[in-house]
Amino acid sequence: MTTVSGQDRTLGNRAASATLWGGLNMALGRIVQFATTIIVARMLAPEHFGALAVAIVVQTIATNMAELGATAALARGTGDPDRIAPTVFSIALATSAIMTAAAIVFAPALAAAFDDPAATPVIQVLSLTILLQGAGAVPSTMVWREFLQKPRVVVDVCSVLSVLVLVVPMALDGWGAMALAWSRVGGQLVALAGYWIITPKRFAPGFDRTVAVEVLRLGVPLAMANLVVFVTLNVDYLLIGRMLDPTALGLYLLAFNLAGLPSAVITSVIRATAVPVFGRLYTEGRLGLLAGRFVAGVAYVAFPISALVVGLAHPMVLAFFGSRWEPASVALATLGVFGAARILVELFADLSVGAGRTAWLFWVQVAWLAVLVPALYFSIRQWGIAGAGMAHAAAACLVVIPLYLKVLSSVLGVRAWDLLRGSIAPLLAAIAAGYVARLATMGITEPWMAVVLGSFLGAAVYVLLTFRQGKQLAGTVRGLLGQGSSLPVGVHEMEGPA
């Protein structure tokens, strides 16, 4: 048996604490962002959100490519930051400045590609955040490298709150989509200042050609892989923008964010301890035996939430956002299914990282994209924004999950059925709960009453149908997670920036 040194235990405890705070950070950030969306949606029209969606797509592409993955070398924690950081800083600043300038210059053409010329100034304003992120790339990476997630919570929450403080008065003053863009610039400025304050060490730009070659050799492939992931999760915005109109795109953006909130919160909590626990269990040779229990536990939580989102999509949209957003409910109903599937996909990815097998993840993403694009095209043509949700759900359930199961079966030495069988009962119970929630609220005209009553009845049905399994799973998962206070040798190297 491998002996874990005191140094490894200390690092493991720091990593465990950091991931817990990181999970809390993600959950709080998503919740505050959602609250901001609820408030702003009451003030702005759907087409304003459509313009924002176009700008976000452009911003995310440029941000993903801006530092060419160079910060990955700094984040790994295996090199000397005094040697690496100045060169990484220079690469991040230079490339982010180029990307910012390109986004500003080509904004009209990019907006035209989405068939939304009104998005041009929104793209130009939001592109300023690319440069700001480049300026903060090294400080934020040093915070991550040194496991300073606790102070990072303060910085990120202040950033999100600053967006809320800025966007409300601007929206009330009639700024429209520009309120959404400028408030995000303000939030990024707050984040930049915060990271420079809490970073353990500050570096000035510098350049070493040898270091540049090293960091780009590691970073460029990572940037390419992340780009594939990004395109997979955002190609729907491009197709909807081209095939429908800005209003439909705004409706879809809101539905996607609402459907994705449960998955974002759940996956952030899971990842607070998942990789360390999975890595330890794999080292001990027990991950294959216990993986099915983790899948069942996650399914037990995720499936009923998604079922209630599907069953209560219509009153939920009316209650949260108002009648002008009512058409978004048809997309929310189909995206709710994708939300549950995406949680399983994220868990399967964490299982593979815990087992130290990550090379094939890129090819799963490529296959996902190859299937998703034609599915989105034909579904959007046939059913509009509801079709986009159908395509996402079909691609995830019929292609991506089976691919993960095939590879994990080989890696962990278990049958695919062993990984899934604990999820069947929660799936059936969740479907029943969703139907009960929908049927019980069909005659209720008050949206909030429908959401509250439907959620209560659906949850009650689900708990009654799965009470025994839920009790067993809670005890099992709690016991497993309680043992994961330290990381085994070799797990630390498998962690990296998302």
N, C-alpha and C positions, 0 to 999 in steps of 0.2 A: 504493500500500500504506500502511496506517495505521502510523505510527511509535509504538512503545510507549515512553513516557518512563521515566526511571529511577525515578520515584515509582511508576509503574504496575508496573514490574518488582518493586520492593520489596514492594508490596502483593500482587502475584501470588505471590512466594516465601513471604510470610507466610501467605497463604491456602492454598497447597499444603501447607506444613508443618502448618498447623492441621487440614486435612482428613485428612492422614495420621494425625496423632495422634488425631483424632476417630474414624477408622475403627478404630484400635487400641483406643480406649476402648470403642466399641460391642462389638467382638469379645470383649474381656476381660470386660466386664460380662455379656454373654450367657452366656459359658462359666461364670463364677462362679455366676450365677443358676441355670444348669442343674445344676451340682454341688450347689447348695443344695437344689434340688428333689429330686434323687436321694436325698440324705441324709434330708430331711424325709418323703419319701414312704414310707420304711421305718418311720417312727414314727407317722404319722397315717393315718386312714381316708379313702377317696375322698370321703365326704360332707363332710369338713372342707374339702377342696379345692373342693367345690361351693359351700360358703358363701363361700369366698374369691373364687371366680369372680363371684358375685353382687356382692360388695362392690367388686371391681375395676371391674366395669361401671359401677356408680354413681359411684365415685371418678373414673373417666376422663371420664365425661360432665360432671361438675361441674368438674373441673380444666380441661377443654377450654373451658368457658364462663366460668370464673372471672374471668380478666382481660380477657375480651372481645377478645382479640387485640391488646391495647394494646402489649404488648412488641414487636410487629412493627415499630412505628415506631422504637423504640430500636435494634432489632437491625439495621435496614437500613444504619446507618452514615452516612446522608446528612444527619441533623439534629444539632443541638447537644445533647449529652446533658445539659448543665447546665440547658437550657431544658425538655427533654422529660421527663427521668427522674423528677423529683419528682411530676409529675402521673401518670405511669405507675405509680409506686409507690403513690400513693393509690388509683387505680382498682383495682390488683391486690389491695391489702389489703382494700378495702371489699367488692369483689365476692367474693373468696375467703372472707371472713368470713360473708357472706350465704349462699353456697353451702354452707359447712360447717354453719352452723346449720340450713339447710333439710334437708341430708342427715341430720343427727341427729334432727330432729323427724319427718321423713317416712320414716325407716328402716323402721318396721314395715310401712307400706304398700308401700314399694319391695320389701321381702323377700317380701311376699305376692304381688306381681306376678310374681315368679319361682317362686312356690309353695314357698318355703323360709323359713318363719318363723324358723328357727334362725340365719339370716344377719343378723338385726336387730342384735345387738350388734357383730358383725363390721363391718357397714356403719358403725355409729356410731364405732367406734374408727378405722377406716381413713379416715373423713372428716376426721380431724384433719390428715392429710397435705395436704389441700386448702389449709387455712390456712397450713401451713408452706411449701408451694410458692408461695403468694401473697407471703409475707414474703421469699422468696428470688428472686422473679421478676426484679427489677431487677439484683441482683448477678450472677445466672447469665446474664442477657442481656448485661450489660457484659463478662463473660468471653468470651462468644461473639463479641460485636462487635469486641473487640480481639484476636481470634485466639489466646486463651490456652488452647488445647486441651491443651497439654502438662501444665500444672498441674491442669487439669480431670480428666485421667486419674487423678491421685492422689486427688482428692476423690471421684470417682465410684466408684473401686475400693474406697476406704475405706468408702464408704456401703454398697456391696454386701456387703463382708466383715462389716460391723457387723450386717447383717441375719442373716448366717449365725451369728455369735457369739451373737446374742440368741435366735434361733428354736430352736436345738438344745436348750439347757437347758429352755426353756419347753415345748417339745414333750415332752421326757422327763418333765417335771413334770405332764403331763396337761392342758395348756392348750388342746389341740385347735386349732380354727380361730383362736382368739384369739391363739395363738402366732404364726401367720402375720400377723395384723393388727398386733399391737403391735411385732413385729420390723421391719415396714415403717415404722412411725412412728419407731422409733429410727433406722433408716437415713436417713429424710428429715431428721431432726434433725442427723445428722452431715453430710449434704450441705449443709444450710442454713448451718451453721457454717463449713464449708469454703469455700463461695462467698463468704461475707462476708469471709473471710480473704484470698482470692486476687483479689477484684475490684479492678480498677485504681483505682476511685474509689467512695466511698460517698456515698449520697444519703439525705436525710430526706424524708418525705412532704411534699407541697405540692400546690397546685392552681391551675391556670390554665385558665379556661374555654375560651379560644381553642385552647390546646394540646389540651385534652380532646376538642374537636370534631375536630381534625385526626387525632389518634391513633385515635379510634373510627371515623372514616370509613375509615381503612385497615384497622383491626383487626377490626371486626365481620364484614365479608364473609369475611375469612380464617378467623375462628372458625367461621362457618357452613360453609365448605368443609371444614374439618378435622372438624367434627361429622359431616358426611356420610361422610367416610372412616372415622371411628370407628364409626359405626353399621354400616357395611358389614362391618367386620371383627369386630363383636361381637354382631350380631343373632342369630347362631347360639346364643350363650349364653342369651339371653332365650328363644328358642324351645325349646331343650332343657330349660331350667329349668321352663318352663310345660308342655311336652308329655311330659316323662319324669319324672325325679326328681333330688334333689341328688347321689346317688351317680353317676348317669349323667353329670351335669354335671361332677363332679370328675374322672371318667375322661376325659371329653372335653377338659377343660382341660389335663390332663397330656399327652394325645396331641397336642393342638394345639401345645403348647410344644415338645415333642420334634421334631415334624415341622417346626416353624418355625425351629429352631436353625440348620440349615445355611443357610437363606435369609437369616436375620438376619446371620450372620457374613459370608456372601458379599456381600450388598448393602452392608454397612458398609465392606468392603474396596474394592468397586467405587466407592463414592461418595467414597472418599478422593481420587480423581483424576478421576473421570468427568466431572463438570460442567465443570471448567476445560479438560480436553482436548477435550471435545465443543464447547465454546464457541469454542476456538481453531480447530478444524477447520472449524466452520461459517463463521467469519469468513473463512477461507481458501478456502471453497467446496469443501472436500473431505469434509465429514461424510457426505454422501449416498453417496459412493464407498466409504467405509470403514465405514459403520454395520453392514453385513452381517458384517464381520469381527469387530466387537465382539460382536454377537449370537452369532455362532458360538463365539467364545472363552468367553463366559459360559455358553452351553449346554454346551460341552465339560466344564466344571467342575460345573455344577449338575445336569445330567441323571443322571450315574451315582450321585451321592450320593442323589438322590431315589429312584432305582431300587432302591438297596440298602436304603433305609428301607422301601420297599414290600415288597421280597422278604424282608426279615429282621424285619418288624414284630413278629411273635410272640416270637421269642427275644430281641429287643432289649428289649421291655417287661419280660419276665421277668428278664433279666440286670440291667437298670438299677434296676427298681423292686420286683420281687418278685411272687409269685403272686397277691396280692390285687388287683393292677392288671391282670391278664391280659386282662379284657374290653376294655381300652383299645386293644389291638392291632388290632381290627377298624377302629377310627377312624383309627389311625395309618397303616394301609395305604392308605386313600383320601386322607388328608391329605398323604401323601408326594407324590402327583401334584400337588396344589395348591401344595405348596412349590416345585416346579420352575417351575410356571406363574407364581407370584408373583414369582420372581426375574426372569423375562422382563418382567413388567409393570413392575417397578421400573426395569429398564434402559430400557424404552421411555419411561417418564416422564423419566428423566435425559436421554435423547436429545432430548426435546421441550424441556426446560429449556435444554440446550445450544444448541438452535436458537432460543431466545428465544420459543417459542410455548407459553404456559402457560394461556391463557384457556380453552381447551377441556378442560383436565384435569378441571375441576369437572363438566362434563357427562358425561364418561366415568364418573366416580364415581357420578353420579346414575343413569346407565343400569345400571351394575354393581349398585347397590342394588336397583333396580326389578326386575331379573331374579333376583337372589339370594334375595330374601325368599320368593316363592312356591316357588322350587326347594327351599329349605331346608324349608319347611313340609311339602311333599308327600314329600320324601325322608326326613325324620325320622319321619314317620308310617309310612312303609313299612319303613325299614331301621334306625331308631334312630340312634345316634351315628355309625355307619358312613355312613348316608345324608347326614349333614351334610358329611362330607368329600367325598362324591360331588357334592353340590350346589356346593360351593366349586370343585371341579376343573372341573365342567361349565361354570359361569358364567365362570370365568376363561379356559378354553380356547376355548369356543364363542362368547363374546360380547365379553369385554374385550380379549383379544389381537387378534381381528379388527378391533375399533374402533381400537385403537392403530395397527395396520398400515395401515389406511385413511388415517388422518390423517397418519402419518409418511410414507407414500408421497407424499402431496401436498406436505408441508412440505419433504422432502428431495429430491423429484424422482426417486425410484427406485420400482421395482415391489416389491410386497409379497414376491414370490418371491425377489427379490435380497436382501431382509433375512433370509429364512428358510432359504434353500437350504443354507447352511453348517451348519445345525442338524440337518438330516435324518439324516446319518450318526451323529452323537453320540446322537440319539434312538433309532435302531434298535440301536446298540451297547449303549446303556444298558438297553434292554428285554431284550436277550439276557443282559447281565450280571446283571440282577435275577432272571431265570428260573434261571440257573445257580446263583446264590447260594441261591435257595429250594430247588431240587431237590437240591442237594448237602447241605443241612442238614436235610432233612425227617425223617431217621431219628435225628438227634442229640438226646439228651435233656438234655444239659448246655447251658444257655442261653449262657454265656460262650463256650464252645467253638464253638457254632453261629454266634455273631456274628463271632468272629475268623476262623474258617475261611471262612464265607460271604463276609465282606468281602474277604478275600484272594483267593479264587477269582473273585468278581465283578469286583474291580478288575483282576485279571490278564487276564480275558477282555476287559474294556473297553479296556485299554491295547493289547492285541494287535490288536483290531479297528480301533482309531483311531490307531495309533502315528504314522503319517505325518502325518495331519491335526493331531494334537496337537503334534507338533514344529513344523510350519509356523505354527500359531496362536500358540504360545508365543513364537516369534521375532517375529512380527508385532506382537502386543500389547505385548511388552516394548519393542520399538523405538518404538511410538507413545507409550507412557506415558513413556518416557525423554526425549521431547522436550517434555513438558508442564510445565517448571519455572516458567514465567511465564504469566500470564493476559493476554489481549488486552484492549484498552480495551473496556468495555461488558459484560464478563463478570461483573465484580464485582457489578453492580447486579442480576444475575439470581439471585444466591444469597440465601437467606433461611432462616429456621427451618422445620424440617419440620412 
